[in-house]
C-alpha cells in the first residue's frame, strides 16, 4: 500500500462523514484496494488500545486477576477477530443476495471509515472514563452522543456503498454492534 492510497482512503472516509457520497470515488474497489484497506486496522489500533485502557482504568475489576501478558494477548486476538469477522459475515450476506457487486467497495469504505470513527469516539471515551463509568453525567451523555454519531456514520457508509435501503443499512449497523457485543463477552470470559 502506498501513502497516497491511504490518504485517498482517509479523504474518502472524511467526505462520507460529511454525507457526501462522492467520497466513494476515493476508494480503490479492487482486490488490492480491499486488502490494503485493512491497513486501517493498524492506524486504529493505538486509539482502540488507549480507549480499552481508559475503560479498564475507570473500571479496574474488568481485568482483575489477569496478568498484563494475558490481557494484551486476549486484546490483540479479539481485535484481529473483530476486523476479520465482520467482513466475513458481510461476504456471506453478500453471497445471499445483499448487493454482492458492492461488497468490495463497502468493505474498503467501512475499513477506512473506522479511522474517522476512532477520531470521534476516542475523546468521548476519555471524557466518559474521566467522569467515571458509573456516572450518569456529562461524560456519559458525550460518550453516548459520540456512539450515536458513529452509528449514523456507519449507517450512511453502508447505505451509499452498498447502494441499499436505509433499513438494510440499519441491519448492517446492528450486525456490527452485535458482533462487538459478542466479542466483548468473549473478552470478559477470557481475561
Secondary structure, DSSP 8 states (H G I E B T S, - for coil): --HHHHHHHHHHHHHHHTT-GGGGGGS--SHHHHHHGGGHHHHHHHHHHHHHHHHHHHSGGGGTT--HHHHHHHHHHHHHHHHHHHHHHHHHHHHTTS-GGGHHHHHHHHHHHHHHHHHHHHHHHHHHHHH-TT--SHHHHHHHHHHHHHHHHHHHHHHHHTT--HHHHHHHHHHHHHHHHHHHHHHHHH-
